[in-house]
Amino acid sequence: MSYLIHEIFGPTIQGEGALIGTPCVFLRFSQCNLWDGREETRQFATCKICDTEFLSYTKMTAREIVDKLKTYKQYANWLVVSGGEPLLQFDFELVRQLYSDWQICLETNGTQSLEFDVDHLSFSPKTLLNEIRIKRCDSLKILWPDPLGLLKEFDSFPAQHRFLQPIDCQIKPVLDKLYELGGRYVLSPQLHKYLGVP
């Protein structure tokens, strides 16, 4: 079986959420079910705010992915699996081969079922609760501003950590909202953008 991989890169740091500042390597899958990645279709997409390029890809087998990632192992213990939407492709067979070398953080929009365990599940909803297939997460990241009202929609979703993350790096409106929420959420500032690292 081949996987459509947009890029494998590192070493870098995780710039968001509970693992912010942690050295890591990224495995980024191509394809998403909420937008096809083309600018000309963005206005019609379910998710109109994606800031990640994931359209291009290289076909890789699980063995090729594992071997490529091993070249980064001396730099980090954490592998961040993202997309696009990784759960369109990321499966038990690949997880099984990666677990001997890595702690795995999976970033998902939650619309696909998760059939295996990971070390850290980071959930950033882009659609309403009735379309979500995961039952819990370690980190819940709500993007701000929040035109769909997802902060309210997911207020009681089971999560160990809760974050507000600015879309456009405008911090003050996010801070105002954090204070209004009385400390239940924490700022996720996309540190990698401020530091200029990939």
MDAnalysis code that builds the backbone (N, CA, C; Angstrom):
import MDAnalysis as mda
import numpy as np

u = mda.Universe.empty(594, n_residues=198, atom_resindex=np.repeat(np.arange(198), 3), trajectory=True)
u.add_TopologyAttr("name", ["N", "CA", "C"] * 198)
u.add_TopologyAttr("resid", np.arange(1, 199))
u.add_TopologyAttr("resname", ["MET", "SER", "TYR", "LEU", "ILE", "HIS", "GLU", "ILE", "PHE", "GLY", "PRO", "THR", "ILE", "GLN", "GLY", "GLU", "GLY", "ALA", "LEU", "ILE", "GLY", "THR", "PRO", "CYS", "VAL", "PHE", "LEU", "ARG", "PHE", "SER", "GLN", "CYS", "ASN", "LEU", "TRP", "ASP", "GLY", "ARG", "GLU", "GLU", "THR", "ARG", "GLN", "PHE", "ALA", "THR", "CYS", "LYS", "ILE", "CYS", "ASP", "THR", "GLU", "PHE", "LEU", "SER", "TYR", "THR", "LYS", "MET", "THR", "ALA", "ARG", "GLU", "ILE", "VAL", "ASP", "LYS", "LEU", "LYS", "THR", "TYR", "LYS", "GLN", "TYR", "ALA", "ASN", "TRP", "LEU", "VAL", "VAL", "SER", "GLY", "GLY", "GLU", "PRO", "LEU", "LEU", "GLN", "PHE", "ASP", "PHE", "GLU", "LEU", "VAL", "ARG", "GLN", "LEU", "TYR", "SER", "ASP", "TRP", "GLN", "ILE", "CYS", "LEU", "GLU", "THR", "ASN", "GLY", "THR", "GLN", "SER", "LEU", "GLU", "PHE", "ASP", "VAL", "ASP", "HIS", "LEU", "SER", "PHE", "SER", "PRO", "LYS", "THR", "LEU", "LEU", "ASN", "GLU", "ILE", "ARG", "ILE", "LYS", "ARG", "CYS", "ASP", "SER", "LEU", "LYS", "ILE", "LEU", "TRP", "PRO", "ASP", "PRO", "LEU", "GLY", "LEU", "LEU", "LYS", "GLU", "PHE", "ASP", "SER", "PHE", "PRO", "ALA", "GLN", "HIS", "ARG", "PHE", "LEU", "GLN", "PRO", "ILE", "ASP", "CYS", "GLN", "ILE", "LYS", "PRO", "VAL", "LEU", "ASP", "LYS", "LEU", "TYR", "GLU", "LEU", "GLY", "GLY", "ARG", "TYR", "VAL", "LEU", "SER", "PRO", "GLN", "LEU", "HIS", "LYS", "TYR", "LEU", "GLY", "VAL", "PRO"])
u.atoms.positions = np.array([
    [0.833, -1.189, 0.000],
    [0.000, 0.000, 0.000],
    [0.874, 1.247, 0.000],
    [0.446, 2.263, -0.765],
    [1.153, 3.534, -0.795],
    [0.350, 4.610, -0.064],
    [1.062, 5.522, 0.562],
    [0.467, 6.678, 1.223],
    [0.849, 7.928, 0.443],
    [-0.037, 8.904, 0.420],
    [0.237, 10.157, -0.272],
    [0.806, 11.142, 0.749],
    [2.110, 11.339, 0.693],
    [2.821, 12.149, 1.681],
    [3.176, 13.504, 1.074],
    [2.704, 14.557, 1.710],
    [3.045, 15.892, 1.232],
    [4.490, 16.227, 1.580],
    [4.888, 15.984, 2.829],
    [6.276, 16.233, 3.203],
    [6.614, 15.557, 4.524],
    [7.879, 15.268, 4.667],
    [8.471, 14.842, 5.932],
    [9.570, 15.846, 6.210],
    [9.534, 16.495, 7.378],
    [10.550, 17.501, 7.634],
    [10.894, 17.604, 9.120],
    [12.055, 18.141, 9.365],
    [12.564, 18.339, 10.702],
    [14.078, 18.463, 10.630],
    [14.727, 18.587, 11.782],
    [14.067, 18.772, 13.068],
    [13.466, 20.165, 13.161],
    [12.404, 20.275, 13.922],
    [11.763, 21.553, 14.180],
    [11.182, 21.486, 15.588],
    [10.348, 22.453, 15.927],
    [9.629, 22.386, 17.195],
    [8.139, 22.382, 16.919],
    [7.391, 21.805, 17.837],
    [5.938, 21.916, 17.769],
    [5.580, 23.333, 18.202],
    [4.886, 24.059, 17.350],
    [4.585, 25.458, 17.621],
    [3.237, 25.693, 18.260],
    [2.459, 24.634, 18.486],
    [1.078, 24.798, 18.938],
    [0.749, 23.830, 20.063],
    [-0.247, 24.206, 20.864],
    [-0.864, 23.283, 21.806],
    [0.010, 22.842, 22.959],
    [-0.319, 21.689, 23.517],
    [0.298, 21.213, 24.757],
    [1.773, 20.862, 24.599],
    [2.215, 20.560, 23.377],
    [3.616, 20.192, 23.145],
    [4.432, 21.355, 22.619],
    [3.943, 22.577, 22.769],
    [4.628, 23.746, 22.232],
    [6.073, 23.803, 22.716],
    [6.974, 24.053, 21.765],
    [8.393, 24.127, 22.082],
    [9.125, 22.801, 22.079],
    [8.408, 21.699, 21.905],
    [9.008, 20.369, 21.949],
    [9.683, 20.032, 20.624],
    [10.947, 19.601, 20.628],
    [11.585, 19.158, 19.388],
    [10.797, 18.008, 18.768],
    [10.646, 18.048, 17.449],
    [9.838, 17.028, 16.784],
    [10.197, 16.946, 15.307],
    [9.608, 15.961, 14.665],
    [9.665, 15.788, 13.219],
    [8.235, 15.697, 12.733],
    [7.958, 16.239, 11.546],
    [6.606, 16.230, 11.000],
    [6.468, 15.230, 9.865],
    [5.371, 14.487, 9.909],
    [4.922, 13.645, 8.808],
    [3.587, 14.226, 8.359],
    [3.605, 14.933, 7.218],
    [2.399, 15.624, 6.755],
    [1.801, 14.891, 5.550],
    [0.567, 14.418, 5.732],
    [-0.149, 13.743, 4.656],
    [-0.804, 14.750, 3.720],
    [-0.934, 14.367, 2.469],
    [-1.726, 15.131, 1.515],
    [-3.195, 14.747, 1.700],
    [-4.073, 15.515, 1.119],
    [-5.528, 15.300, 1.075],
    [-6.242, 15.698, 2.377],
    [-7.420, 16.293, 2.185],
    [-8.299, 16.642, 3.293],
    [-9.747, 16.498, 2.821],
    [-10.621, 16.152, 3.740],
    [-12.034, 15.993, 3.388],
    [-12.827, 17.283, 3.551],
    [-12.195, 18.358, 4.064],
    [-12.917, 19.616, 4.261],
    [-12.514, 20.702, 3.273],
    [-11.462, 20.440, 2.476],
    [-11.022, 21.343, 1.408],
    [-10.034, 20.582, 0.544],
    [-10.070, 20.820, -0.763],
    [-9.173, 20.074, -1.646],
    [-7.794, 20.716, -1.793],
    [-7.572, 21.857, -1.133],
    [-6.257, 22.479, -1.142],
    [-6.019, 23.484, -2.253],
    [-6.984, 23.650, -3.158],
    [-6.824, 24.600, -4.269],
    [-7.453, 25.941, -3.913],
    [-6.697, 27.021, -4.110],
    [-7.185, 28.349, -3.736],
    [-8.493, 28.703, -4.426],
    [-8.672, 28.251, -5.663],
    [-9.881, 28.612, -6.408],
    [-11.148, 27.953, -5.851],
    [-10.993, 26.964, -4.978],
    [-12.164, 26.310, -4.381],
    [-12.340, 26.658, -2.903],
    [-11.449, 27.470, -2.357],
    [-11.483, 27.764, -0.923],
    [-12.838, 28.317, -0.474],
    [-13.427, 29.227, -1.249],
    [-14.687, 29.855, -0.840],
    [-15.840, 28.860, -0.730],
    [-15.716, 27.696, -1.373],
    [-16.774, 26.686, -1.338],
    [-16.491, 25.576, -0.324],
    [-15.329, 25.630, 0.317],
    [-14.897, 24.550, 1.203],
    [-15.612, 24.621, 2.553],
    [-15.694, 23.482, 3.219],
    [-16.189, 23.460, 4.602],
    [-15.237, 24.231, 5.503],
    [-13.932, 24.028, 5.313],
    [-12.908, 24.756, 6.053],
    [-12.279, 25.787, 5.127],
    [-12.545, 27.068, 5.393],
    [-12.055, 28.148, 4.527],
    [-10.800, 28.826, 5.073],
    [-10.323, 28.390, 6.239],
    [-9.266, 29.125, 6.931],
    [-7.949, 28.368, 7.009],
    [-7.819, 27.274, 6.308],
    [-6.596, 26.471, 6.391],
    [-5.390, 27.296, 5.954],
    [-4.297, 27.219, 6.737],
    [-3.084, 27.944, 6.396],
    [-1.939, 26.993, 6.031],
    [-2.289, 25.753, 5.703],
    [-1.284, 24.732, 5.411],
    [-1.406, 24.271, 3.963],
    [-0.274, 24.231, 3.262],
    [-0.255, 23.716, 1.901],
    [-0.070, 22.201, 1.967],
    [-1.007, 21.460, 1.400],
    [-0.927, 19.996, 1.484],
    [-1.317, 19.327, 0.166],
    [-1.389, 20.100, -0.923],
    [-1.948, 19.591, -2.177],
    [-1.020, 18.599, -2.869],
    [0.269, 18.921, -2.968],
    [1.197, 18.047, -3.683],
    [1.544, 16.830, -2.825],
    [2.047, 15.779, -3.461],
    [2.388, 14.576, -2.698],
    [3.379, 13.705, -3.438],
    [4.009, 12.834, -2.666],
    [4.834, 11.747, -3.159],
    [4.237, 10.454, -2.629],
    [4.105, 9.453, -3.472],
    [3.627, 8.146, -3.012],
    [4.765, 7.419, -2.301],
    [4.483, 6.991, -1.064],
    [5.495, 6.291, -0.277],
    [4.874, 5.081, 0.398],
    [5.623, 4.007, 0.484],
    [5.176, 2.847, 1.247],
    [5.467, 3.086, 2.725],
    [4.895, 2.239, 3.574],
    [5.162, 2.342, 5.010],
    [6.649, 2.185, 5.287],
    [7.296, 1.259, 4.601],
    [8.729, 1.040, 4.808],
    [9.541, 2.267, 4.432],
    [9.176, 2.906, 3.323],
    [9.884, 4.112, 2.889],
    [9.704, 5.249, 3.897],
    [8.495, 5.375, 4.433],
    [8.234, 6.413, 5.439],
    [9.051, 6.165, 6.691],
    [9.038, 4.932, 7.167],
    [9.786, 4.576, 8.375],
    [11.277, 4.833, 8.176],
    [11.809, 4.426, 7.026],
    [13.237, 4.608, 6.762],
    [13.613, 6.079, 6.674],
    [12.779, 6.873, 6.024],
    [13.044, 8.313, 5.918],
    [13.037, 8.964, 7.299],
    [12.054, 8.602, 8.117],
    [11.954, 9.191, 9.452],
    [13.131, 8.818, 10.337],
    [13.703, 7.650, 10.132],
    [14.842, 7.232, 10.950],
    [16.042, 8.153, 10.783],
    [16.123, 8.854, 9.658],
    [17.240, 9.767, 9.444],
    [17.139, 10.999, 10.342],
    [15.972, 11.217, 10.965],
    [15.763, 12.354, 11.860],
    [15.776, 11.961, 13.336],
    [15.877, 10.670, 13.632],
    [15.619, 10.196, 14.986],
    [16.580, 10.765, 16.018],
    [17.785, 11.101, 15.621],
    [18.761, 11.635, 16.590],
    [18.361, 13.004, 17.129],
    [17.397, 13.672, 16.475],
    [17.045, 15.049, 16.838],
    [15.821, 15.168, 17.730],
    [14.970, 14.178, 17.763],
    [13.688, 14.333, 18.464],
    [13.096, 12.977, 18.810],
    [12.219, 12.972, 19.814],
    [11.470, 11.763, 20.178],
    [10.037, 11.798, 19.681],
    [9.531, 13.019, 19.396],
    [8.132, 13.174, 18.991],
    [7.993, 13.258, 17.477],
    [7.027, 12.524, 16.952],
    [6.613, 12.609, 15.556],
    [5.226, 13.219, 15.527],
    [5.084, 14.347, 14.831],
    [3.780, 14.985, 14.673],
    [3.203, 14.575, 13.323],
    [2.061, 13.915, 13.360],
    [1.393, 13.444, 12.147],
    [0.247, 14.401, 11.845],
    [0.309, 15.036, 10.688],
    [-0.679, 16.056, 10.359],
    [-1.051, 15.977, 8.887],
    [-1.771, 16.984, 8.417],
    [-2.196, 17.005, 7.025],
    [-2.395, 18.422, 6.560],
    [-3.376, 18.571, 5.659],
    [-4.530, 17.769, 5.341],
    [-5.188, 17.130, 6.560],
    [-5.913, 16.077, 6.269],
    [-6.503, 15.260, 7.329],
    [-5.824, 13.899, 7.321],
    [-4.909, 13.645, 8.272],
    [-4.124, 12.412, 8.239],
    [-4.948, 11.139, 8.358],
    [-6.087, 11.186, 9.053],
    [-6.848, 9.943, 9.259],
    [-7.574, 9.459, 8.006],
    [-7.467, 10.193, 6.918],
    [-7.921, 9.643, 5.637],
    [-6.986, 8.533, 5.171],
    [-5.725, 8.523, 5.683],
    [-4.737, 7.531, 5.250],
    [-3.999, 6.853, 6.403],
    [-3.681, 7.607, 7.437],
    [-2.889, 7.085, 8.554],
    [-3.624, 5.920, 9.195],
    [-2.997, 4.757, 9.233],
    [-3.698, 3.552, 9.669],
    [-2.862, 2.739, 10.655],
    [-3.469, 1.668, 11.143],
    [-2.828, 0.855, 12.171],
    [-1.508, 0.276, 11.687],
    [-1.434, -0.128, 10.428],
    [-0.205, -0.734, 9.911],
    [0.973, 0.233, 9.995],
    [0.751, 1.483, 9.620],
    [1.826, 2.463, 9.694],
    [2.139, 2.827, 11.147],
    [1.110, 2.997, 11.962],
    [1.324, 3.278, 13.383],
    [2.157, 2.188, 14.029],
    [1.829, 0.949, 13.735],
    [2.542, -0.193, 14.327],
    [4.036, -0.131, 14.000],
    [4.365, 0.259, 12.789],
    [5.774, 0.315, 12.388],
    [6.498, 1.531, 12.975],
    [5.758, 2.595, 13.242],
    [6.378, 3.817, 13.764],
    [6.597, 3.778, 15.272],
    [5.770, 3.012, 15.979],
    [5.780, 3.077, 17.444],
    [7.081, 2.596, 18.082],
    [7.849, 1.811, 17.382],
    [9.101, 1.346, 17.978],
    [10.128, 2.475, 18.072],
    [9.925, 3.541, 17.298],
    [10.896, 4.638, 17.267],
    [10.376, 5.964, 17.808],
    [9.072, 6.172, 17.830],
    [8.533, 7.510, 18.054],
    [7.409, 7.551, 19.084],
    [7.313, 8.703, 19.765],
    [6.075, 9.092, 20.416],
    [5.267, 9.852, 19.367],
    [3.987, 9.560, 19.274],
    [3.190, 10.091, 18.159],
    [2.141, 11.082, 18.652],
    [2.193, 12.274, 18.077],
    [1.147, 13.278, 18.244],
    [0.378, 13.352, 16.934],
    [-0.909, 13.084, 16.988],
    [-1.757, 13.121, 15.792],
    [-2.623, 14.367, 15.818],
    [-2.558, 15.165, 14.738],
    [-3.383, 16.361, 14.587],
    [-4.517, 16.054, 13.617],
    [-5.771, 16.258, 14.056],
    [-6.919, 15.863, 13.241],
    [-8.054, 16.874, 13.349],
    [-8.909, 16.884, 12.301],
    [-10.134, 17.692, 12.378],
    [-11.284, 16.912, 13.012],
    [-11.051, 15.642, 13.349],
    [-12.010, 14.849, 14.112],
    [-13.147, 14.225, 13.330],
    [-13.164, 14.402, 12.022],
    [-14.289, 13.889, 11.232],
    [-14.122, 12.431, 10.810],
    [-12.960, 11.851, 11.098],
    [-12.705, 10.456, 10.763],
    [-12.532, 9.650, 12.050],
    [-12.964, 8.407, 12.029],
    [-12.832, 7.554, 13.211],
    [-11.366, 7.241, 13.487],
    [-11.035, 7.129, 14.758],
    [-9.689, 6.749, 15.178],
    [-9.751, 5.332, 15.728],
    [-9.057, 4.410, 15.065],
    [-9.157, 2.988, 15.401],
    [-7.947, 2.475, 16.183],
    [-7.070, 3.367, 16.610],
    [-5.860, 2.963, 17.321],
    [-5.475, 4.074, 18.287],
    [-4.550, 3.774, 19.193],
    [-4.108, 4.750, 20.187],
    [-2.886, 5.512, 19.690],
    [-2.788, 6.770, 20.101],
    [-1.578, 7.570, 19.898],
    [-1.218, 8.191, 21.248],
    [-0.007, 8.731, 21.342],
    [0.440, 9.297, 22.615],
    [-0.230, 10.624, 22.934],
    [-0.539, 11.394, 21.890],
    [-1.202, 12.684, 22.094],
    [-2.109, 12.958, 20.896],
    [-3.400, 13.142, 21.172],
    [-4.376, 13.426, 20.132],
    [-4.757, 14.902, 20.204],
    [-4.405, 15.636, 19.152],
    [-4.674, 17.073, 19.081],
    [-5.814, 17.298, 18.082],
    [-6.923, 17.827, 18.586],
    [-8.162, 17.957, 17.812],
    [-8.484, 19.433, 17.602],
    [-8.569, 19.828, 16.326],
    [-8.942, 21.194, 15.982],
    [-10.185, 21.144, 15.091],
    [-11.375, 21.296, 15.684],
    [-12.613, 21.153, 14.892],
    [-12.773, 22.281, 13.892],
    [-13.289, 21.919, 12.722],
    [-13.588, 22.897, 11.673],
    [-15.042, 22.813, 11.237],
    [-15.803, 21.939, 11.904],
    [-17.202, 21.741, 11.574],
    [-17.949, 21.380, 12.855],
    [-19.256, 21.240, 12.769],
    [-20.070, 21.082, 13.971],
    [-19.969, 19.681, 14.574],
    [-20.402, 19.573, 15.819],
    [-20.217, 18.367, 16.621],
    [-20.854, 17.127, 16.001],
    [-21.974, 17.283, 15.309],
    [-22.655, 16.104, 14.753],
    [-21.860, 15.431, 13.629],
    [-20.803, 16.072, 13.136],
    [-19.956, 15.479, 12.095],
    [-18.650, 14.914, 12.649],
    [-18.487, 14.984, 13.967],
    [-17.239, 14.547, 14.593],
    [-17.315, 13.070, 14.968],
    [-16.250, 12.318, 14.677],
    [-16.225, 10.869, 14.896],
    [-15.328, 10.449, 16.053],
    [-14.481, 11.342, 16.546],
    [-13.682, 10.978, 17.716],
    [-14.484, 11.287, 18.976],
    [-14.173, 10.631, 20.067],
    [-14.944, 10.744, 21.304],
    [-14.260, 11.594, 22.370],
    [-12.945, 11.782, 22.255],
    [-12.180, 12.521, 23.252],
    [-10.886, 12.966, 22.595],
    [-10.140, 13.830, 23.292],
    [-8.829, 14.231, 22.789],
    [-7.960, 14.637, 23.972],
    [-6.664, 14.742, 23.729],
    [-5.762, 15.280, 24.736],
    [-5.772, 16.800, 24.679],
    [-5.706, 17.356, 23.470],
    [-5.718, 18.803, 23.281],
    [-6.847, 19.186, 22.335],
    [-7.639, 20.174, 22.760],
    [-8.675, 20.763, 21.918],
    [-8.211, 22.162, 21.539],
    [-8.069, 22.422, 20.230],
    [-7.637, 23.730, 19.749],
    [-8.779, 24.377, 18.966],
    [-9.257, 25.508, 19.457],
    [-10.288, 26.281, 18.761],
    [-9.617, 27.481, 18.104],
    [-9.805, 27.628, 16.806],
    [-9.216, 28.752, 16.091],
    [-10.049, 30.005, 16.325],
    [-9.343, 31.145, 16.406],
    [-10.009, 32.416, 16.682],
    [-9.539, 33.474, 15.695],
    [-10.464, 34.243, 15.059],
    [-11.899, 34.307, 15.341],
    [-12.637, 33.016, 14.998],
    [-13.865, 32.932, 15.495],
    [-14.631, 31.682, 15.516],
    [-16.023, 31.903, 14.904],
    [-16.108, 32.104, 13.578],
    [-17.402, 32.451, 12.967],
    [-18.460, 31.354, 13.063],
    [-18.040, 30.085, 13.234],
    [-19.010, 28.988, 13.317],
    [-19.503, 28.734, 14.741],
    [-18.951, 29.439, 15.721],
    [-19.360, 29.219, 17.103],
    [-18.864, 27.903, 17.672],
    [-17.674, 27.463, 17.257],
    [-17.154, 26.166, 17.696],
    [-16.736, 26.173, 19.161],
    [-16.360, 27.328, 19.674],
    [-16.003, 27.414, 21.096],
    [-17.174, 26.968, 21.967],
    [-18.360, 27.442, 21.652],
    [-19.558, 27.038, 22.389],
    [-19.944, 25.601, 22.061],
    [-19.852, 25.233, 20.787],
    [-20.241, 23.899, 20.326],
    [-19.446, 22.801, 21.026],
    [-18.150, 23.052, 21.272],
    [-17.274, 22.028, 21.834],
    [-16.886, 22.316, 23.285],
    [-17.645, 23.168, 23.951],
    [-17.298, 23.581, 25.307],
    [-17.224, 22.411, 26.286],
    [-18.041, 21.395, 26.096],
    [-18.034, 20.257, 27.016],
    [-17.377, 19.015, 26.408],
    [-16.702, 19.157, 25.264],
    [-16.035, 18.014, 24.646],
    [-14.904, 17.537, 25.555],
    [-14.793, 16.214, 25.784],
    [-13.762, 15.705, 26.702],
    [-12.349, 15.982, 26.197],
    [-11.615, 16.834, 26.913],
    [-10.255, 17.209, 26.537],
    [-9.453, 17.514, 27.787],
    [-8.200, 17.090, 27.801],
    [-7.331, 17.362, 28.941],
    [-6.845, 18.811, 28.920],
    [-6.570, 19.332, 27.723],
    [-6.082, 20.698, 27.556],
    [-6.974, 21.419, 26.543],
    [-7.195, 22.722, 26.768],
    [-8.029, 23.524, 25.870],
    [-7.263, 24.783, 25.460],
    [-7.260, 25.050, 24.156],
    [-6.488, 26.169, 23.622],
    [-7.326, 27.026, 22.698],
    [-7.042, 28.330, 22.717],
    [-7.501, 29.247, 21.684],
    [-6.279, 29.604, 20.845],
    [-6.435, 29.550, 19.526],
    [-5.306, 29.781, 18.632],
    [-5.664, 30.835, 17.589],
    [-4.941, 31.947, 17.574],
    [-5.247, 32.985, 16.592],
    [-4.946, 32.531, 15.175],
    [-5.848, 32.828, 14.249],
    [-5.668, 32.461, 12.854],
    [-4.683, 33.400, 12.180],
    [-4.790, 34.689, 12.488],
    [-4.045, 35.711, 11.751],
    [-2.982, 36.399, 12.596],
    [-2.571, 35.763, 13.700],
    [-1.545, 36.291, 14.607],
    [-1.976, 37.580, 15.314],
    [-3.258, 37.887, 15.310],
    [-3.758, 39.029, 16.063],
    [-4.034, 38.551, 17.493],
    [-3.121, 38.887, 18.403],
    [-3.157, 38.309, 19.735],
    [-4.188, 38.964, 20.649],
    [-4.341, 40.294, 20.580],
    [-5.183, 40.978, 21.561],
    [-6.620, 40.452, 21.604],
    [-7.307, 40.245, 20.459],
    [-8.671, 39.699, 20.545],
    [-8.721, 38.324, 21.212],
    [-7.666, 37.533, 21.005],
    [-7.616, 36.207, 21.638],
    [-7.421, 36.349, 23.137],
    [-6.541, 37.255, 23.535],
    [-6.326, 37.484, 24.971],
    [-7.603, 37.971, 25.642],
    [-8.314, 38.883, 24.990],
    [-9.579, 39.371, 25.549],
    [-10.550, 38.217, 25.769],
    [-10.613, 37.300, 24.801],
    [-11.513, 36.154, 24.924],
    [-11.033, 35.203, 26.021],
    [-9.718, 34.985, 26.114],
    [-9.173, 34.123, 27.163],
    [-9.563, 34.633, 28.544],
    [-9.439, 35.942, 28.754],
    [-9.783, 36.523, 30.050],
    [-11.278, 36.357, 30.322],
    [-12.084, 36.542, 29.277],
    [-13.536, 36.375, 29.419],
    [-13.892, 34.952, 29.825],
    [-13.106, 33.981, 29.353],
    [-13.362, 32.570, 29.654],
    [-12.824, 32.151, 31.023],
    [-12.185, 33.068, 31.723],
    [-11.789, 32.815, 33.102],
    [-10.729, 31.765, 33.307],
    [-9.839, 31.611, 32.327],
    [-8.720, 30.687, 32.501],
    [-8.981, 29.254, 32.092],
    [-10.144, 28.959, 31.533],
    [-10.431, 27.579, 31.110],
    [-9.667, 27.198, 29.842],
    [-9.258, 28.193, 29.077],
    [-8.492, 27.969, 27.854],
    [-7.138, 28.665, 27.979],
    [-6.161, 28.184, 27.197],
    [-4.802, 28.703, 27.198],
    [-4.470, 29.174, 25.781],
    [-3.632, 30.190, 25.664],
    [-3.217, 30.688, 24.359],
    [-2.310, 29.682, 23.662],
    [-2.587, 29.438, 22.388],
    [-1.704, 28.652, 21.524],
    [-1.246, 29.582, 20.405],
    [-0.048, 30.179, 20.522],
    [0.316, 31.304, 19.658],
    [0.957, 30.963, 18.319],
    [1.052, 29.680, 17.927],
    [1.772, 29.285, 16.711],
    [3.213, 29.813, 16.769],
    [3.928, 29.339, 17.769],
    [5.274, 29.800, 18.077],
    [6.219, 29.691, 16.880],
    [6.045, 28.659, 16.072],
    [6.948, 28.457, 14.932],
    [6.898, 29.631, 13.951],
    [5.720, 30.272, 13.827],
    [5.604, 31.422, 12.933],
    [6.378, 32.618, 13.476],
    [6.314, 32.816, 14.788],
    [7.064, 33.913, 15.400],
    [8.557, 33.695, 15.309],
    [8.992, 32.427, 15.405],
    [10.417, 32.124, 15.369],
    [10.945, 31.951, 13.955],
    [10.027, 31.824, 12.989],
    [10.442, 31.655, 11.602],
    [11.016, 30.292, 11.297],
    [10.506, 29.259, 11.983],
    [10.950, 27.893, 11.697],
    [9.814, 27.142, 10.999],
    [10.128, 26.115, 10.213],
    [9.068, 25.400, 9.470],
    [8.143, 24.631, 10.394],
])
